[in-house]
Amino acid sequence: MPDEHLYDVVVVTHGHAQTLPACLGAVAGLVPAPRSVVVVDNASGDASAEMAAAWHDRLPLEVLRRPDNSGFAAGLNQGLSRSTAPWVLSLNPDCAPRPDFVARLLELMCAAPQAEGVGAVTGRLLRGRGPGIEPEGVLDAAGMVVTPSGRHLDRGAGEPDDGRYGQAARVFGGTAAATLYRRHALEDVAYPDGQVLAESFFAYREDAELAWRLQWRGWSCLYAPLAVAIHRRGFRPEAGRRGHDLVNLHSVKNRFLLRLHCADLAWHLRCFPWWLLRDLAVVAACLSVETSSLPALRQLWRLRKDARRRRRWVLSRATAAPREVAGWFRRGGHAESLQPTAGP
């Protein structure tokens, strides 16, 4: 494998001792093998860190134990800081890539027009179950797409795995559950304080915020349908949000932070009134049926100055045209098909 295609793997875990053996076992089977694997344990209350450390003799592994759970974003940032390969695979601890997963991602990237402008490549994620992360026959994600209301969606989530989304495509972004990022692209969009993922997000939607920043800088994301991983996924959006108070709180906070960090005036004009209708619906829900998410609005108020600073920085460095970036949202969740390029 050429040196420029070397990659590291970063896994952030919090209470995933049950699935880590299947995840790390899948990583150990990747061909080509990663140069290094960094597992960041966010103060798990179970044996996650010990379970990860047991793989030292089978993987080029480093386990980092954080004293508290400071969130997925902070954990991934620390893992990225301890890896140096030209590419890095962000992988959830309940996700098991097939052996050729990274090879298929790199294959599509190399065959794509203007390959040097590809900042991320994501694959076909299938839903899994059990500690062994066995496939369920249901899609989990076929790339990330966005809508005029400012929502971001995992394309195909919850749909049957019957061959749909079988064509390579250019998508808005990839889920951090299993996406291969070009390190130079991550360094290019990292905030001045060094944050690649915005740590104010804690968890949820931080990968969409990163995808938006990459789009502003002209970095594209490709979807490789032949690159398959199985994702157990604890929270499934199509199953409803009842009983997930903490998830709901961060989701509400971060849906607004996402725009506060990345949306310019042109976006608001081009996507009006859809974002406003969605905002009103979310606030109304917080005031009525989902009052546990009301603290999210208070957190947003406290973060407003930081969010403004970040937006000024993001927009000051934009190289893509506002119309081009807003076009992803205006298309209402569509991807851009690529000509068949790599693989049989």
C-alpha positions in Angstrom: 0.0 0.0 0.0 1.4 3.4 -0.9 2.5 5.5 2.1 -0.1 8.1 1.2 -2.8 5.5 1.7 -1.7 4.5 5.2 -4.5 4.9 7.8 -5.1 4.8 11.5 -8.3 3.8 13.3 -9.8 5.8 16.2 -12.5 4.3 18.3 -14.3 6.2 21.1 -16.1 4.1 23.7 -18.3 4.7 26.7 -19.8 1.5 28.2 -19.3 -0.7 25.1 -17.5 -3.7 26.6 -20.2 -6.0 25.1 -19.5 -5.0 21.5 -15.8 -4.1 21.6 -14.6 -7.6 20.9 -16.5 -7.8 17.7 -15.5 -4.3 16.7 -11.8 -4.8 17.4 -11.9 -8.3 15.9 -13.2 -6.8 12.7 -10.4 -4.1 12.8 -7.8 -6.9 13.2 -9.2 -8.5 10.1 -8.9 -5.4 7.9 -6.8 -5.8 4.7 -4.7 -3.7 4.4 -4.2 -3.5 8.1 -4.2 -0.1 9.9 -0.9 1.4 11.0 -2.2 2.1 14.4 -5.4 1.8 16.4 -6.3 4.3 19.2 -9.2 3.4 21.6 -10.3 6.3 23.7 -12.4 5.3 26.7 -14.6 8.0 28.1 -14.7 6.9 31.7 -16.7 3.8 31.1 -18.5 2.2 34.0 -17.9 -1.2 32.6 -14.8 -3.1 31.5 -14.5 -1.3 28.1 -10.9 -0.1 28.7 -9.7 -3.5 29.9 -11.5 -5.3 27.1 -9.7 -3.0 24.6 -6.3 -3.5 26.2 -6.7 -7.3 25.8 -6.1 -6.7 22.1 -2.6 -5.4 22.5 -1.1 -8.6 21.1 -3.2 -8.6 18.0 -3.3 -4.9 17.1 -0.9 -1.9 17.0 -3.0 -0.5 19.9 -3.0 2.4 22.2 -5.8 2.7 24.9 -6.4 6.2 26.3 -8.4 6.4 29.5 -10.1 9.7 30.1 -11.0 10.6 33.7 -14.5 11.6 32.8 -17.0 11.4 30.0 -16.4 14.6 28.1 -18.3 13.4 25.0 -17.7 11.7 21.7 -16.3 14.9 20.1 -13.6 15.5 22.7 -12.7 11.8 22.7 -12.3 11.6 18.9 -10.3 14.8 19.0 -7.9 13.2 21.5 -7.7 10.1 19.4 -6.9 12.1 16.3 -4.1 13.9 18.1 -2.4 10.6 18.9 -2.5 9.3 15.3 -0.5 10.6 12.3 -1.3 8.5 9.2 -2.6 10.3 6.0 -6.0 8.8 6.5 -8.0 8.0 9.7 -11.0 5.8 10.1 -13.5 7.0 12.7 -15.2 3.9 14.0 -17.9 3.4 16.6 -17.3 0.6 19.2 -20.6 -1.1 18.0 -19.5 -1.1 14.4 -17.8 -4.0 12.6 -16.3 -3.3 9.1 -15.8 -6.2 6.7 -12.2 -7.0 5.8 -12.1 -5.1 2.5 -13.9 -2.0 4.0 -11.0 0.4 3.9 -9.6 -1.1 0.6 -13.0 -0.4 -1.1 -13.1 3.2 0.3 -9.6 3.9 -1.0 -10.3 2.2 -4.3 -13.3 4.5 -5.0 -11.3 7.6 -3.9 -8.4 6.8 -6.2 -10.7 6.2 -9.2 -12.8 9.4 -8.6 -12.3 12.5 -10.7 -10.2 15.1 -8.8 -9.3 12.5 -6.2 -7.0 15.0 -4.4 -10.2 16.9 -3.4 -11.8 14.0 -1.7 -11.8 14.7 2.1 -13.9 11.7 3.2 -15.2 8.4 2.0 -18.0 6.5 3.6 -19.5 3.1 3.0 -22.6 1.1 3.2 -23.6 0.5 6.8 -26.0 -2.2 7.7 -27.9 -2.6 11.0 -26.6 -5.2 13.4 -27.7 -6.9 16.5 -26.2 -8.7 19.5 -22.7 -8.6 20.9 -21.4 -10.2 17.8 -22.9 -7.3 15.7 -24.7 -9.7 13.3 -26.4 -8.1 10.2 -30.2 -7.7 10.4 -30.9 -7.2 6.7 -31.7 -3.5 7.2 -29.7 -0.4 6.0 -28.2 1.9 8.6 -26.6 4.5 6.4 -25.6 5.0 2.7 -24.0 8.4 3.2 -25.3 11.6 4.9 -27.8 13.9 3.1 -29.5 17.1 4.2 -32.8 18.8 3.7 -34.1 22.4 3.2 -35.2 22.5 6.9 -31.5 22.0 7.9 -32.0 18.4 8.9 -29.3 15.8 8.2 -30.2 12.2 7.6 -28.5 8.9 7.2 -29.6 8.0 3.7 -31.6 4.7 3.6 -31.7 4.4 7.4 -34.2 1.7 8.4 -34.9 0.6 4.8 -34.5 -3.0 3.6 -31.0 -4.1 2.5 -32.3 -5.2 -0.9 -29.6 -3.6 -3.2 -30.9 -0.1 -3.2 -28.3 2.7 -3.0 -26.0 0.4 -5.0 -24.3 3.2 -7.0 -21.2 5.2 -6.0 -22.2 8.8 -5.2 -21.0 12.1 -3.9 -22.8 12.8 -0.7 -22.9 15.7 1.8 -21.0 13.8 4.4 -20.5 10.5 6.3 -21.5 9.3 9.7 -18.6 9.2 12.1 -19.7 5.7 13.0 -17.5 4.5 10.1 -16.0 7.1 7.7 -12.5 7.4 6.4 -11.2 11.0 6.6 -8.2 12.5 4.8 -6.0 13.9 7.6 -5.1 17.0 5.5 -8.8 17.8 5.1 -9.3 17.5 8.9 -6.4 19.7 9.6 -7.6 22.2 7.0 -11.0 22.6 8.7 -9.9 22.2 12.3 -10.8 25.3 14.4 -8.0 27.6 15.7 -8.3 25.9 19.1 -7.4 22.6 17.5 -10.9 21.1 17.6 -11.7 18.9 14.6 -15.1 18.0 16.0 -16.7 20.9 17.9 -16.6 19.8 21.5 -19.6 21.9 22.5 -21.7 19.3 20.7 -20.7 16.7 23.2 -22.3 14.0 21.0 -24.8 13.7 18.1 -24.7 15.8 14.9 -21.0 16.6 15.4 -20.2 14.7 12.2 -22.8 16.8 10.3 -21.1 20.0 11.5 -17.7 18.6 10.4 -19.2 17.6 7.0 -20.6 21.2 6.5 -17.2 22.7 7.3 -15.6 20.3 4.8 -18.1 21.4 2.2 -17.3 25.1 2.8 -13.7 24.4 2.0 -14.4 22.4 -1.1 -13.7 18.9 0.2 -16.0 16.3 -1.2 -17.3 13.1 0.4 -17.9 9.9 -1.6 -20.2 7.0 -0.9 -18.7 3.6 -1.7 -21.5 1.0 -1.8 -19.1 -2.0 -2.0 -17.5 -0.9 1.4 -19.7 -2.6 4.0 -19.8 -2.4 7.8 -22.3 -3.6 10.3 -23.5 -1.1 12.9 -25.4 -2.1 16.0 -26.6 1.4 16.7 -28.2 1.9 20.1 -30.5 4.9 19.2 -32.5 4.4 16.0 -34.3 7.6 14.9 -37.1 5.9 13.0 -38.1 4.1 16.3 -39.0 7.4 17.9 -37.3 9.5 20.6 -39.4 8.6 23.6 -37.3 7.5 26.6 -34.1 9.1 25.3 -34.1 12.3 27.3 -30.3 12.9 27.1 -30.1 12.1 23.4 -33.1 14.4 22.8 -31.4 17.3 24.8 -28.2 17.1 22.9 -30.0 16.6 19.6 -32.1 19.8 20.1 -29.0 21.8 21.2 -26.9 20.6 18.3 -29.5 21.1 15.6 -29.3 24.8 16.4 -25.5 24.8 16.9 -25.1 23.2 13.6 -26.6 26.2 11.8 -25.0 28.7 14.2 -21.6 27.4 13.3 -22.0 26.9 9.5 -25.1 28.6 7.9 -24.6 31.9 6.2 -27.3 34.5 5.2 -27.6 33.0 1.7 -28.4 29.6 3.2 -31.2 31.1 5.3 -32.6 32.9 2.3 -32.5 29.9 -0.1 -33.9 27.5 2.5 -36.6 29.8 3.8 -39.3 29.0 5.1 -38.4 25.3 5.8 -35.9 25.9 8.5 -38.2 28.4 10.3 -41.1 26.0 10.3 -38.8 23.2 11.7 -37.4 25.6 14.3 -40.9 26.5 15.5 -41.9 22.9 15.7 -38.9 22.0 17.7 -39.3 24.9 20.2 -43.0 24.0 20.5 -42.2 20.4 21.3 -39.7 21.6 24.0 -42.5 23.7 25.6 -45.1 20.9 25.5 -44.4 17.2 25.0 -40.6 17.2 25.4 -39.9 19.5 28.3 -36.8 17.5 29.3 -35.1 19.2 26.3 -35.8 22.8 27.6 -32.2 23.0 29.1 -30.9 22.7 25.6 -32.2 26.2 24.9 -30.4 27.6 28.0 -27.2 25.8 26.9 -27.6 27.5 23.5 -27.8 30.9 25.1 -24.6 30.2 27.0 -22.8 29.1 23.8 -24.0 31.9 21.6 -20.7 33.9 21.6 -18.6 30.9 21.0 -20.9 29.9 18.2 -20.7 33.3 16.6 -16.9 33.2 16.7 -16.8 29.8 15.1 -19.2 30.9 12.3 -17.1 34.0 11.5 -14.1 31.8 11.2 -15.8 29.1 9.1 -17.2 31.7 6.6 -14.1 33.7 6.5 -12.2 30.7 5.1 -14.9 29.4 2.7 -13.7 28.6 -0.8 -17.0 27.0 -2.1 -19.7 29.2 -3.5 -22.7 29.8 -1.1 -25.0 28.6 -3.8 -23.1 25.4 -4.2 -23.2 24.6 -0.4 -26.9 25.6 -0.1 -27.6 23.4 -3.1 -27.0 20.3 -1.0 -30.0 21.3 1.2 -32.2 22.6 -1.6 -32.0 19.2 -3.4 -33.9 17.8 -0.4 -31.8 14.8 0.5 -30.4 13.7 -2.8 -26.9 12.5 -3.6 -25.0 13.1 -6.8 -24.3 9.8 -8.7 -20.9 9.1 -9.9 -20.1 7.1 -13.0 -19.2 3.5 -12.1 -15.5 3.5 -11.4 -14.1 1.0 -9.0 -14.7 -2.6 -8.3 -16.8 -5.3 -10.2 
